[in-house]
């Protein structure tokens, strides 16, 4: 081991000793590879979640029109337990996991609370309306599990009522954390995108976060934008910005002509209202100068004989 490697290892060990333990929430997403029978079960659970959403929304609409209030997730769950046993048309509910109905009621409760906060002016952002009904084929098929057992091993995952389902990729990264006790699965969301099913595990991860960077002063934060092409901040808090209009060199700007610094609206209209007045006239001398500074590299033949290819 060289002296530089030894110093680097020592510095890394010092930073690791100064790290603090923290719990973060992280998601792991895997593509499922279900059998035909398992795919039918997935579609059935997605339909059950959609039915629970529409059923609860109809109940909340009736109460909101009469009293100006709606049911909470717990109230909807109690009403559902009473009605599913009394109505023979709902005898199919036992074919799916109870989590599909419970989590749909919780999602509806969250949407209604966000709607109420927006009406009271407590929630910023785009305008929110009253939740809408979901229609098969028009909404995304998804449902969520929040009960055990949920685990993964190799190229498979185990979900409640669905059993073990194969995956396209390995799950060893999450399985390793679950095995050594540094991760806990909170919920599993199953969704369908373009005829492929995915499962996303929301986990609590125990992670050691260092108090400082291993090589202090060697990294900066970079943010890319539209008006400001690049914004960088170093460890001292100094900010460096690069304007988006300066992303091309002066030679390229000269080669492109006045239209390079003219807004798109003016270019579309054929005007040059914002063209700098000191811009050189479009004369043969100016064009020759621009072409002299912006020539393309010389291309040689594959044989390397120094022959130039014809210009295109």
C-alpha positions in Angstrom: 0.0 0.0 0.0 1.4 3.4 -1.0 1.6 6.4 1.3 -1.3 8.1 -0.5 -3.5 5.0 -0.1 -2.7 4.8 3.6 -3.6 8.5 4.1 -6.8 8.0 2.2 -7.8 5.0 4.3 -6.9 6.8 7.5 -9.0 9.8 6.5 -12.0 7.6 5.6 -11.8 5.8 8.9 -11.8 9.2 10.7 -14.8 10.3 8.9 -16.6 7.0 9.5 -15.9 7.4 13.3 -17.5 10.9 13.2 -20.6 9.6 11.4 -24.0 9.6 13.1 -26.8 7.0 12.8 -30.0 8.1 11.0 -33.1 6.5 9.8 -34.2 7.3 6.2 -37.1 6.3 4.1 -36.2 4.6 0.8 -38.1 2.8 -1.9 -36.9 -0.3 -3.8 -38.8 -1.0 -7.1 -38.7 -4.4 -8.9 -40.4 -5.6 -12.1 -42.6 -8.6 -11.4 -42.8 -11.7 -13.6 -46.1 -13.2 -12.6 -47.7 -16.4 -13.9 -51.1 -16.1 -15.7 -52.9 -17.1 -12.5 -50.9 -14.5 -10.5 -51.6 -11.8 -13.1 -55.3 -12.4 -12.7 -55.0 -12.1 -9.0 -53.1 -8.8 -9.4 -55.8 -7.4 -11.7 -58.4 -8.6 -9.2 -56.7 -6.7 -6.3 -56.4 -3.6 -8.5 -60.1 -3.8 -9.3 -60.9 -4.2 -5.6 -59.0 -1.1 -4.7 -60.7 0.9 -7.4 -64.1 -0.4 -6.3 -63.4 0.6 -2.6 -62.3 4.1 -3.7 -65.5 4.6 -5.8 -67.7 3.1 -3.0 -66.2 5.3 -0.3 -66.3 8.4 -2.6 -70.1 7.9 -3.2 -70.7 7.7 0.6 -68.6 10.8 1.2 -70.4 12.7 -1.6 -73.8 11.9 -0.1 -72.7 13.2 3.4 -70.9 16.2 2.0 -74.0 17.4 0.1 -76.2 16.9 3.2 -73.9 17.9 6.1 -70.9 19.6 4.5 -68.6 16.9 5.9 -67.3 13.5 4.9 -66.3 10.2 6.4 -62.8 9.5 7.6 -60.9 6.4 6.6 -61.9 4.6 9.9 -65.5 5.5 9.4 -65.5 4.1 5.9 -63.9 1.0 7.1 -66.6 0.4 9.6 -69.3 1.1 7.1 -67.7 -1.3 4.7 -67.4 -4.1 7.2 -71.1 -3.7 8.0 -72.3 -3.5 4.4 -70.1 -6.3 2.9 -71.7 -8.8 5.2 -75.3 -7.6 4.7 -75.2 -7.2 0.9 -75.0 -10.6 -1.0 -73.7 -8.7 -4.1 -70.4 -8.0 -2.2 -69.7 -11.7 -1.5 -66.6 -11.5 -3.7 -64.7 -9.2 -1.4 -63.0 -12.2 0.4 -61.2 -13.1 -2.8 -58.8 -10.2 -2.3 -56.6 -9.0 0.6 -58.3 -6.7 3.1 -55.4 -4.3 2.7 -56.6 -3.4 -0.9 -59.8 -1.9 0.6 -58.2 -0.4 3.7 -55.5 1.4 1.8 -58.0 2.7 -0.8 -60.0 4.3 2.0 -56.8 5.8 3.4 -55.9 7.3 0.0 -59.4 8.7 -0.3 -59.2 10.2 3.2 -55.9 11.8 2.3 -57.3 13.3 -0.9 -60.3 14.7 1.0 -58.1 16.3 3.6 -56.0 17.9 1.0 -59.1 19.3 -0.7 -60.3 20.7 2.7 -56.9 22.3 3.3 -57.0 23.9 -0.1 -60.4 25.4 0.4 -59.3 26.9 3.7 -56.2 28.3 2.1 -53.9 26.1 4.2 -52.4 24.3 1.2 -50.4 25.9 -1.6 -49.9 24.7 -5.1 -52.2 24.0 -8.0 -55.9 24.1 -7.6 -57.5 21.0 -6.1 -61.0 19.9 -6.7 -63.2 17.3 -5.1 -61.9 13.7 -5.7 -63.3 12.0 -8.8 -64.4 8.5 -9.5 -62.0 6.0 -11.1 -62.9 4.1 -14.2 -61.2 0.9 -15.4 -58.9 1.6 -18.3 -58.8 5.4 -17.5 -56.9 5.2 -14.2 -53.7 3.6 -13.1 -54.1 0.0 -11.7 -52.4 0.0 -8.3 -53.0 -1.2 -4.8 -50.9 -1.3 -1.6 -50.1 -3.7 1.2 -49.3 -2.6 4.7 -49.5 -6.0 6.5 -47.1 -8.9 6.9 -45.7 -11.1 5.4 -43.7 -9.0 2.9 -40.2 -10.2 2.1 -37.8 -10.8 -0.8 -35.1 -13.3 -1.6 -33.1 -13.9 -4.8 -35.3 -13.2 -7.8 -38.7 -13.3 -6.0 -40.9 -11.4 -3.6 -43.6 -12.6 -1.2 -46.8 -10.5 -0.8 -49.9 -11.2 1.3 -52.6 -13.3 -0.4 -50.5 -13.4 -3.6 -47.7 -15.6 -2.4 -44.3 -15.7 -4.0 -43.9 -13.9 -7.3 -40.8 -14.0 -9.5 -39.0 -10.8 -10.5 -37.0 -9.9 -13.5 -34.1 -8.6 -11.5 -32.4 -9.7 -8.3 -33.6 -8.4 -5.0 -30.4 -9.2 -3.1 -29.6 -5.6 -2.3 -32.8 -5.2 -0.2 -32.7 -8.8 1.0 -29.2 -8.2 2.4 -30.4 -5.3 4.4 -33.4 -7.2 5.7 -31.2 -10.0 6.7 -28.8 -8.0 8.8 -31.6 -5.9 10.4 -30.8 -2.5 8.9 -34.1 -2.3 6.9 -37.8 -2.7 7.7 -40.5 -2.9 5.1 -43.3 -0.4 5.8 -45.6 -1.0 2.8 -45.6 -2.5 -0.7 -47.3 -0.8 -3.6 -48.1 -2.9 -6.7 -48.8 -1.0 -9.9 -49.1 -1.7 -13.6 -47.4 0.3 -16.4 -47.6 -0.7 -20.0 -48.7 -4.3 -19.4 -45.9 -4.8 -16.8 -46.4 -5.1 -13.1 -44.1 -3.5 -10.6 -43.8 -3.7 -6.8 -42.3 -0.8 -4.8 -41.2 -1.5 -1.2 -41.2 1.5 1.1 -38.5 0.8 3.8 -36.9 2.3 6.8 -33.2 2.2 6.4 -30.6 2.6 9.2 -27.8 4.5 7.6 -24.6 6.1 9.0 -24.3 9.6 7.7 -20.9 11.2 8.0 -20.6 14.6 9.7 -18.3 15.9 6.9 -17.1 14.9 3.5 -14.2 12.4 3.4 -12.2 14.9 1.3 -13.2 18.3 2.6 -13.4 21.0 0.0 -13.2 18.6 -3.0 -16.9 18.5 -3.9 -19.4 21.1 -4.9 -23.2 21.1 -5.4 -24.4 21.7 -9.0 -27.9 22.6 -10.1 -28.9 22.8 -13.8 -31.7 25.2 -14.8 -33.3 27.0 -17.7 -32.7 30.7 -17.2 -29.5 30.0 -15.3 -27.7 27.1 -17.1 -25.5 26.1 -14.1 -25.3 27.1 -10.4 -22.5 25.8 -8.2 -22.0 26.1 -4.5 -18.7 25.1 -2.7 -18.2 24.1 0.9 -17.7 27.8 1.9 -21.1 28.9 0.6 -19.7 30.7 -2.5 -22.1 30.6 -5.4 -21.1 30.5 -9.1 -23.6 30.9 -11.9 -23.4 30.5 -15.6 -26.0 32.3 -17.7 -27.9 30.1 -20.2 -27.2 32.7 -23.0 -23.4 32.1 -22.5 -23.5 28.3 -23.0 -22.0 28.7 -26.5 -18.6 30.2 -27.2 -18.3 33.7 -28.8 -16.9 32.0 -32.0 -20.0 29.8 -32.3 -22.2 32.8 -31.6 -20.4 34.8 -34.3 -20.9 31.9 -36.7 -24.6 31.6 -35.9 -25.1 35.3 -36.5 -27.4 37.7 -34.8 -30.2 35.2 -34.5 -28.3 33.3 -31.8 -28.8 36.1 -29.3 -32.3 37.0 -30.5 -35.4 35.6 -28.6 -37.3 32.8 -30.3 -40.4 34.9 -30.6 -38.5 37.5 -32.6 -36.9 34.9 -34.8 -40.3 33.4 -35.6 -41.6 36.7 -36.5 -38.6 37.6 -38.7 -37.7 40.6 -36.6 -34.5 41.6 -34.8 -35.8 43.9 -32.1 -33.3 42.8 -29.5 -30.3 42.5 -31.8 -27.3 44.4 -30.4 -26.7 47.7 -32.3 -23.0 47.2 -32.4 -23.3 43.8 -34.2 -21.2 43.8 -37.3 -23.0 44.1 -40.6 -23.7 41.0 -42.7 -20.9 41.7 -45.1 -18.7 39.3 -47.0 -15.7 40.3 -44.9 -17.6 39.5 -41.7 -18.7 36.1 -43.1 -15.2 35.3 -44.1 -13.9 36.2 -40.6 -16.6 34.1 -38.9 -15.8 31.1 -41.1 -12.1 31.5 -40.4 -12.6 31.2 -36.7 -15.3 28.4 -36.9 -13.9 25.9 -39.3 -14.7 22.3 -38.9 -11.9 19.8 -38.1 -10.3 18.1 -41.0 -11.5 14.5 -41.5 -9.1 11.9 -42.8 -9.7 8.6 -44.6 -10.0 5.4 -42.6 -6.7 4.2 -44.2 -4.9 7.2 -42.5 -3.4 8.4 -45.8 -4.2 12.0 -45.1 -6.9 12.3 -47.7 -9.7 14.7 -46.9 -13.3 13.8 -47.2 -15.5 16.1 -49.3 -17.4 18.7 -47.3 -21.2 18.1 -46.9 
